[in-house]
């Protein structure tokens, strides 16, 4: 979390200094001076970014808070949903990196922002996330990437006997599977 915080502070100070027309030694001095006593607005933005990256943000919305309340209502719920905040943050991250991102208020705020950097970052997340998902789906449809496979042990055994391997990929025209499992 600390690394993410420091990286975001530097990124925001660099962006701010560049907007002021600073470059070279002046920009480096500006960033060093501001890093010594980080302005509150920069600190708050960097803390939000660090919480988002580590999936520890408390900003999980009404739905997330409802899930959290249900999960904490009794022992059985806690066993089914042990980490509701992380679950909601991971789900939000997945949505944030897709074409569905505008359903999130913070993404919509970024897209409508007068700040070109905020808008471009939001658009970039949506575009590269969608590109990766589309690519992997295409590779899976072509039989070049596999997942866990069917739950049915007989079906899974039949697939394995045919040379299929779970959680793996292969190159086009190749017969060798390479596991991406941990």
N, C-alpha and C positions, 0 to 999 in steps of 0.2 A: 504494500500500500504506500509505503514511504517513497519508493522509487517512482511509482506512478504520480504521486503528488509533486515530487521535485521536477519530473519531466514536464508536467503540465504547467507548473509555475514558470519554468524556462520558456516553454512554447508561448505562453500568454505574454510574458515580458518581451520576448522577441517580436511577436506580432505588434504589440503596443509601441515598442521603440521604432520599429520599421514604419509604422503609420505616422510617427512624428518626424519622419525623414532622417532618422539616425542611421549611421552605417559605420562599419569598421570599429576603430577604437572607441568612438563616442557611444556606439551601441553596446559594446562590451562593458564599458564603464556604467552606462545606464542600467544594464541588466544586473551587474554586480551590486550596485548601490541598492536597487529595488529588492534584490534577493536577500540582502542583509536584514531588511525590514519589509516583508511582503505586505503590500496593501491589502486591506480586508477583502475587497471585491475579487482580487486575484486569488487570495487564500481560499475563499469560499468556493470559487469555481474549481480550483484545483482539488479541494477536498471532495466535491461532488464527483469529479472525474475519477479520482482514486477509488471512491466507494463504488462507482459504476463498474470499473474494471475488475474489482475484487468481489463483485456481486454482494456487497454488504450495504447497499443503499437502503435507507429507511423510507425512501420515497417510492412506495409500491402501489399507491393509488387505493381507491375505495375497494376494488375487487380483491387486491392483495391483502388489504387489512381484514376483509371479511374471511378470506382463506386463513389468515393468521389466527383470527378469533376462533374459528371452527377448530383449527389444529390444536389450540391450547385449551379447548373446552373440556377434554377428558383424556384419559390415558390412551384409549384406543385411537383417538384422532392423532395424538402425538406420535404414535407408532406408525401410522399411515403417512402422515405429513410431518416428519421430524424437523425439517428446516424450511418453513414456508417462505421466509424472506429470500433465501438463496434461490429457491425454486422460482419465485416470482421474478427475481432479478435476472435469472438466466433466460426465462421466457421472454421478458422485455428485451433483453439483448438480442435474442433471435428475431423478434419482430422488428426491432430497430434496424436490423441489417437485412431487411426485405422490402418488397414493394408495399407491404402493409404498414410500414413505419408511420405514415401520417395519421393513423388512428391514435397514436400516442401524443398527448398534449405537448410534451417537451419537444418532440420532433417537429410538430406543426409550428411551434413557436420559433424553432430554429429555421425552418423553411420560410417563414414569413418575416424573419428578422431583417433589419436593415444592414446587419453586419454580414458582408459577403463571406467571411471566413466561416461563420456559424452555418450559413446556408450551404456552402460548398461541402463542408464536412458532413452535414446531414445527407446531402445528395450522394456523396461518395460512399458513405456507409450503405445506403440503400442499393446503389449500383453494384458495388463489389460483392456484397452479400448475395444479391440476386444472381450475379454472374457465377459465383461459386456454387450456389445451390443448383442452378440450371445445368452447369457443367457436370456436377456429380450425378444428377438425375439422368443426364444423357449417357454418361459412362455406365451407370447401372443398367439402363435400358439396353445398352449394347453388350451387356454381359462382361464388362471390363472391371467393374467394382462390385463387391458383394457386401452384404450386411451380415447379421447373425444367422440368417436362414430361418426356415420354418420351425415352429415349436414341436411339431410332430417328429418324434425320434426316427420313425421309419422313413419319412420323407427326407429328413436330414441325412440319414445313412445312405439313401439312394443317391442323393446329390453328391455326397463325398465319394461314393464309388465311381461316379462319372468324372471325377477329377476336380470337382468344385471344392473350394476352400472358403470357410467363413471369414468375414472381416478382412478381406484381401483385395488386391488389384493385380491386373496383368496388363501387359502391353499389347496393342493390337497385333494379331497374327502370332502371338506367343502362347505357349502352353504352361509357362511357369507362373504360379501365383506367388505374390509377395504379401506377407501379412502386415497389416498396419496396426495389429493388436499390440497392446503394451507388453 
